[in-house]
Amino acid sequence: MKLRTPLVTLVLCFVAGTACFASSFTGTWKLNEAKSKFVRGAAMNKTVVYQSMFFQTKVTVDGTDGKGKPAHNEWTGKFDGQDYAVTGDSMSDMRSYTKVDDNTMTMTVKKGGKVVGTGKIAVAADGKSRTVTTWGMSSKHKKVTNVAVYDKQ
């Protein structure tokens, strides 16, 4: 009994801290196409869901690829700057997120160990929207920037 109470308290504090770490990002985000700016032929993540899991976050993305066909990918990991596997994305196989502050993260996207894109995710102070700015290369090897604005559901 003496050991159980401190152990339960410690676990609850750690879980609460993990939930708070990702709290401004968690939930379902829908793309606001009217406020977004994409280069022609860019993939669009229409719905992005961040779910806090025990000590990790799962990111589920549904949208369209560069040809307008349905696309779905998933990533599970920590916002610690380490690479974690992406499933379902033909353009990448690893992704890492690094927390900058309570409302901002950076991300790095890789394919075969090579960086194919980077980005910044910023949640508005009121928590109702987020802006994702990504940088990468087009199929013609030109630098491209996309800005996607999402509304929290």
C-alpha positions as CSV (number, residue, x, y, z in Angstrom):
1,M,0.0,0.0,0.0
2,K,2.8,2.4,0.8
3,L,4.6,1.8,-2.5
4,R,1.4,1.7,-4.6
5,T,0.2,5.3,-3.9
6,P,3.5,7.1,-4.9
7,L,3.8,4.8,-7.9
8,V,0.3,5.6,-9.1
9,T,0.9,9.3,-8.5
10,L,4.1,9.2,-10.5
11,V,2.5,7.4,-13.4
12,L,-0.4,9.9,-13.4
13,C,1.9,12.9,-13.4
14,F,3.9,11.5,-16.2
15,V,0.8,10.7,-18.3
16,A,-0.6,14.2,-17.6
17,G,2.7,15.7,-18.6
18,T,2.8,13.7,-21.9
19,A,-0.8,14.8,-22.7
20,C,0.0,18.5,-22.0
21,F,3.1,18.3,-24.2
22,A,1.0,17.6,-27.3
23,S,-2.2,19.2,-26.1
24,S,-2.2,22.2,-28.5
25,F,-1.7,19.9,-31.4
26,T,-4.1,17.0,-30.5
27,G,-7.4,16.7,-32.2
28,T,-8.8,16.7,-35.7
29,W,-7.7,19.4,-38.2
30,K,-9.4,20.1,-41.5
31,L,-7.7,21.8,-44.4
32,N,-9.1,25.3,-45.2
33,E,-8.3,25.4,-48.9
34,A,-9.4,29.0,-49.3
35,K,-6.7,30.2,-46.9
36,S,-4.0,27.7,-48.1
37,K,-1.4,28.2,-50.9
38,F,-0.1,25.1,-52.8
39,V,2.0,24.8,-55.9
40,R,0.3,23.1,-58.8
41,G,0.3,19.3,-58.4
42,A,1.1,19.3,-54.7
43,A,-0.3,16.7,-52.4
44,M,-2.9,18.0,-50.0
45,N,-3.5,16.7,-46.5
46,K,-7.2,17.3,-46.1
47,T,-7.6,15.9,-42.6
48,V,-4.9,15.4,-40.0
49,V,-5.6,13.8,-36.6
50,Y,-3.2,14.0,-33.7
51,Q,-3.9,11.4,-31.0
52,S,-2.0,11.2,-27.7
53,M,-1.0,7.7,-27.0
54,F,0.8,6.4,-24.0
55,F,4.1,8.3,-24.2
56,Q,3.7,8.9,-28.0
57,T,1.6,10.7,-30.5
58,K,-0.1,9.1,-33.5
59,V,-0.6,11.3,-36.6
60,T,-3.1,10.1,-39.2
61,V,-3.3,11.9,-42.5
62,D,-6.0,11.6,-45.2
63,G,-5.9,13.7,-48.4
64,T,-4.9,13.5,-52.0
65,D,-1.6,12.9,-53.7
66,G,-0.1,15.2,-56.4
67,K,-2.4,13.5,-59.0
68,G,-5.6,14.0,-57.0
69,K,-5.9,10.3,-56.0
70,P,-6.8,9.5,-52.3
71,A,-3.8,9.2,-50.0
72,H,-3.5,8.0,-46.4
73,N,-0.5,7.8,-44.1
74,E,0.3,7.3,-40.5
75,W,3.2,8.2,-38.1
76,T,3.6,7.3,-34.5
77,G,6.4,8.7,-32.4
78,K,7.6,11.4,-30.0
79,F,8.2,15.1,-30.7
80,D,11.9,14.6,-29.8
81,G,13.6,15.2,-33.2
82,Q,14.2,11.5,-33.7
83,D,13.2,9.7,-36.9
84,Y,10.1,7.5,-36.7
85,A,8.6,5.4,-39.5
86,V,5.8,6.6,-41.8
87,T,3.5,4.1,-43.3
88,G,1.4,4.5,-46.4
89,D,3.4,7.4,-47.9
90,S,5.2,6.7,-51.2
91,M,7.1,10.0,-50.9
92,S,8.6,9.4,-47.5
93,D,9.4,6.6,-45.1
94,M,10.6,8.5,-42.0
95,R,9.5,11.7,-40.2
96,S,10.7,13.6,-37.2
97,Y,9.1,16.4,-35.2
98,T,10.8,18.7,-32.8
99,K,8.9,20.8,-30.3
100,V,10.0,24.5,-30.4
101,D,7.5,25.8,-27.9
102,D,3.9,25.0,-26.8
103,N,2.4,26.0,-30.1
104,T,5.2,25.4,-32.6
105,M,7.0,22.3,-34.0
106,T,9.4,21.7,-36.9
107,M,9.5,18.6,-39.0
108,T,11.9,16.8,-41.2
109,V,10.7,14.3,-43.9
110,K,13.0,11.6,-45.3
111,K,13.0,9.0,-48.0
112,G,15.8,6.4,-48.0
113,G,17.8,8.4,-45.4
114,K,17.7,11.6,-47.5
115,V,15.8,14.7,-46.4
116,V,13.1,15.4,-49.0
117,G,11.3,18.1,-47.1
118,T,11.1,20.2,-44.0
119,G,8.4,22.2,-42.3
120,K,7.1,24.3,-39.5
121,I,3.7,23.7,-37.8
122,A,2.3,26.7,-35.8
123,V,-0.9,26.5,-33.8
124,A,-2.6,29.9,-33.3
125,A,-2.7,31.2,-29.7
126,D,-6.4,30.6,-29.5
127,G,-5.9,26.9,-30.6
128,K,-8.5,27.1,-33.3
129,S,-6.2,27.0,-36.4
130,R,-2.8,25.9,-37.4
131,T,-0.5,26.8,-40.3
132,V,1.8,24.2,-41.8
133,T,4.6,25.6,-44.0
134,T,6.5,23.0,-45.9
135,W,9.6,23.3,-48.1
136,G,10.8,20.7,-50.6
137,M,11.7,20.0,-54.2
138,S,9.4,19.7,-57.1
139,S,9.7,16.8,-59.6
140,K,11.7,19.3,-61.8
141,H,14.1,19.8,-58.9
142,K,13.0,23.3,-58.0
143,K,12.5,24.5,-54.5
144,V,8.8,24.7,-53.6
145,T,6.9,26.1,-50.6
146,N,3.4,25.2,-49.6
147,V,1.3,26.8,-46.9
148,A,-1.6,24.8,-45.5
149,V,-4.1,26.4,-43.0
150,Y,-6.2,24.0,-40.9
151,D,-9.2,24.6,-38.7
152,K,-9.6,22.6,-35.5
153,Q,-12.8,20.5,-35.5
